Amino acid sequence: MASTVPLNDFKRLWDETGTAVMDAVKQVGESGWYILGESVARFEEALASNLGLAFTTGCANGLDAIEIALRALELPPGGRVLTTPFSAFATTLAIIRAGGVPVFVDVDPRGNVDLDRCERLLEQRRDISFFVPVHLYGHPINLEHLERIKRRFEVRVIEDCAQAIGASDSGRVAGSVGDLAAFSFYPTKNLGALGDGGAIGGATDVLRDACRSLRHYGQSKTYVHDRLGLNSRLDELHAAVLAAAFLPRLPVWTERRRQIALRYQAGISNSAVRVFAPASDAQSVWHLFPVFVRAELRQAFHDHMKKEGVQTAVHYPQLIPAQAALQGTTFEIASDLTQATELANTEVSLPINPYLKDEELDAVISAVNCWPGR
């Protein structure tokens, strides 16, 4: 192929939304109010309505969203937090920054933390009272099972929905089971900003007020600080762009991702490339489309796809507990990490974005199918 099929296509995004973006910027500029004004309030209200949550609170990024959620729920210093070893590092970093100790449990074959293992661990470990599961790749975790765990063991749950905005399981939306949910608007996310951004969602006024205080220096009112907070505000420009230009298009973008995923599932026939789907009751939003090849052949597959004009990536090649940044910190590995290691060694992400053209999709499928797998 003469051109490359990209993982993401921000130029086509701009072609469609540029006018609406500039109108939103003009609106903010003319307002003369640039921090925590009407644009943030409107976006928070629209996002909460879109997700079926009582509130959302904008913040600077997805990492801060998890940290603020943990602090709003009063994670004690050294508190044990059950979580996944296979995700973006930000999930664990937020736990450590909030003063917690990550407790890693292996994942299931689809990449989400193994809830059966979590349940068995919690039966033995009553010192674990917080849980941060990740809805990986846009595939929602089993929300009914998550709720059973939450109720049975009285753990505080923060759902990491950074990759799964709008995903659902058996009719329940990701983010609706936990005490709080964290979202990211990093540009590559399904709902991405023109820069960094994030939000926390939940159901109670008490938690809403705590989150809004923590994102803004811990203030309860101007110059009155009840908490040690952060400077983690979603600014007016990002909020206005998200509300006016991007959030209204999210349903269409999500549907296109699902169409692409179905085409991949139906079209990829190479026995050397494994494709899997979310659980039957789950409605994924397909943030990523992962396929899996033997570890010793992954580089060869990547090189082949590059030669065929298709951009690929690996999510995530190194487990979080193996990261050098954790040296000198306290964490626990509470199970073998066999499944997580397998996925880390074999995963390759194919292009999946709402601006992928049909002919580009056909080219990706053809490139996968013509790989010799050796």
N, C-alpha and C positions, 0 to 999 in steps of 0.2 A: 504493500500500500504506500501511496505517496505521502499521506498525512497520518498523523497519530490520532487514534481515538483516545480522548483524555478521560481520566477518572472523574474530573469535574470540569465544567465549562462555564467559567465566570463571564466570559465575553458574551456568550449567548444569553446568560442571565441579564447582563446589562442591556443588551439589545431589547429585551422584552420589558424591563422594569426601569430603565434609566430615567424616563420622563417622570414616572411616579416618584422615584427616589429624589430627583431634583426638586419636585414640587414639595415633598416633605421637608427637605433641607431648607427651602425658602420659607416655609411656614415657621420652622423653628427660629430661623434667623430673624424674621420679622417680629416674632413674639418677644425677643429680648430676654428670654429665660432659657438657660442652657443646662441646668442641673435640677433634677427632681421636680419637674414641672408637670404641665398638663399632658405632654406627650407620653411621659412614663406612666402616668396614671391611666391614660386611655389604653395604652398597650397592655398594662397589667390586667385591666378589666376585660379587654378583648381576648387575651390569652387564657385567662381563667374560664371565660365562657366557652371558648373553643375546646378546652380540655375537660370541662365539667367539674372544675375545682372551685371551692369557695373563694380562694384568693390565689394570686401569684404576686411575687415580689421580685422586681428586676434587680440584678446585681452585675458585677463587672465581668464575670465569666463562670463557666461551669464548675471549675475547681472551688471558687469561693462559694458557689451555691451549696456544695456539699459541706464545706466547713461551717458556713453560717447555719445550715440545718442542724448539724451535730451540736453546735454551741447553743442554738435556740432550744434544743431538747436537753440541754444541760449534761452533756457527756462529761463525766468526772475525769480528772487527771489520771492517766493510766487505765482508763476504762477499756475493756476488751470489746473490739468491734469485728464481728464476723463479716468476711468479704471474700471477693474472688481474687485469685492470683493471675487472672488472664483478662486484662483490660488495659485501657490507657492508664498511665502511671498516676494521673491526676486523682483518680479515685482513692488510691492509697495515700497520696501526698496530703489530701484534704484531711484524712483521718489523723495523720501524724501532726499536722499543723493545729488541729483542734485538741491535741493532747491525748489522743487515743492510741491504743496498741492494736494494729491489724492482726486478725487471726484468719489465716488463709485456709480455704477448703477447696478441694478439686471441683472441676466443672463437669457438666454432663456432656454428652456427645455433640450437642448443639452450641456449646460454648458458654452457656449460663451456669452460674454456680449451682452445684448439685444439691437440691433441696432435701433429698433423702439423707445425704451425708450431714447436712446442716442440722437436721432434726435429731439424728443420732448423737451428734456432738452436743447439742443443747440439752439432751437428756442427761449427759454426764457432767456438763460444765455450766453450773448455775451462775458462774461469775461473768458470763457473756450476756450483756443486756442491750447491746446495740447491733444492728445488722444493716449493711449497705450492699444490697444486691445490685447488679448491673444488668440492664436489658441489652445484651450484646448484639451487635450487627443490626439492631432494629427489631430483633425477635423478642417479644415479651416473655418474661419468666411466667411460670404457672402461678397466676395470681390467687387462685383458690387455695393452693398449697401454701403460698406465702402468707396468706391471711391466717390459715390454721396455725402456722408456726408463730406468727405474731401474737395470736390470742393465747395459745397454749403456754408459751414461755414468757409472755409479757415483755417481749423485746421491743425496743424502739426501732422502727424501720424507716430508713431514708432510701427511697428508690432512686437509683442513678438512671435517669431517663435521657441522658445526653444524646444517645443514639436512637431513641425510640419515641420521639414526640408523636403522639397520636396512635401509637400501637395499642392493641387491645387483645385480651384473652377471655374467651367465653363472654364477650360483650362488656367486659370491664376494661377501663382505660388504664394503661400503664401510668403509675403515679397516684392512683386513687386508693391504693391499699395502705401504703406507708403513712406514718405520721406526717412525713414531709416528702417531697419529691424535688429532685434537682435537674435542671435543664441547662443545656449549653447552646449558645448561638454562634459558636465558632463558624467561620464562613463555609466550611465543608459540611456542616450538619444539615439535616433535612430542612430546618428553618434556621438559616445562617444570616448573620448580620454582615455589614461591611467592615468587619473587625471583630473584636471580642465582645461577648455579652453572655449573660446567664440569667436564670430565674429560679426561685424556690416556690413551690406550690404546696397548698395544704388546705385544711378544713376549719381551723379555729381562729377566732380573733386574737387569742392570747399568743399563738404561734406567729400569726401575721405581724403583730406588733413587735414581737421579739426579733423577727427577721428584719423588719424595716429599721429597727433600732441598730441592730448589729451591722448592717450594711453602711450605716451613716455615723461612724465613730461611737456607737453605743448611746446615742442621744435619745432621750425621751421627748425633749423639746429643745429648742435652740440654746446651745451652751449649757445644757443640763445633761450630764453623762452618767447613766446608771450602770452601764456595762463597759468593759473593754472591747470596743468594737473594731471594725475595719473601715477603710475607705474603699468601698466596693459598690459603687453606684452605677447602674445602667444609665448612660447619659441620654439627654433629650434627642440628640441626632439619631442614635441607633434605635431608640424606641419609636421615633416617628417613622423611620424607614421601615422597620419591622411591621408596624401597625398598618401603614398605608400601602406599602409596595409588596411585602413578602407574605405576611400572615394570610391575607385573603387568597393567595395563590397556593397555599400549603395543601389543600385537598386535591387540587389538580396535580401538583407535583407528586404527592403520595401515590395517587392512582397510576401515574406514569411509571413510577418506580415498581409498582406491583406488576404492571404489564410487562416491563422489561424482565423482571424476575421470572415470570411465567414463561416468557420466550426462552430464556436461558435454560430453565428446567426442561422444557420440551425439546429444545434444539441441541443441547450438548449431549453427545453420544459417545465420547471418547472414554473407553473403559479405564484409562489411566488417570482420569480426572474425576474425582468424587464430588458430587453436588448433593447437598442436603437441604431440606425444607424445615421451616418451623413446625411446631406441633400442630395437629389438625384443628384444634380449637383456637389457635393463635392467628391474629391478623398482624403480620409484620409490616413495618414501614420501610424495610429494606434500606437502611442507611448504608450498608455494605452488601456486596454479593460475594461471599467467600466460596472458593472451591479448594480442594485439597489434593495434593500430589505427594508422592513419596518424598521424604526429606532429602534424599540424595539426588533427587531429580528437580528440586524446586528451582535452582538457579538455571538449569537448562530450560525449564518451562518459561521462566521469566525472559530469558534471552530469546527464545523462540517468539514469544508474544511481541517483544520489542521489535524484532526483525519484521514481523507481520504488521507493524504499525499500531500496536495496541499497548496502551500504558497499563501497567499492573502495579500492585503494592503488596506489602505484607503487613498484616495486623494480627498478632503482635509477635515479633520474633523472639522476645526474651520475656520470661515470666517476671512478674513484679518482684517476688522475693529474691530473684537473682540479680536485681539491679544494684550497681555499685553504690548508688545514693542511699541505700538502706543500711549499708555498713555503719555500725555504731549506733543504730536505732534499735528499738525493741519491737520485735514482731514474733508471731508464732506461725508455724506451719502445722496445722492440726490434722492433716491427712496426707497420704501420698498424693502427688500431683501428676499422676500418669496421663490422665486424659488431657489436662491443660498442656502438658509437655508435648503430647502428640499433635495437638492443634497448633501450638506455637511453631513446631518444626515443619508443618505441612501446608499451612494456610497461604493462599494467594487471593487477593481481591481483584475482581474484574470491574471494568467501568460500569457504574450504575448511577446515572444522574438524569433528572427529568428532561434535559435537553439533548439526550442521546437520540440520534436519528435512527430510523428503521434500518437504513442501509449500513450504518455504523454497527448497529446491533448484529446484523447478519454477518458483518466482517469479523466481529469478535467471536461469534459462534463458529464460523468457518476456521478461524485461526486456532481455536481450542481443539476442534475436531481433527485438524490435519497434523497436530503435534504427534510425533511418533511414540512419545512416552518411553524413551530409553536414553 
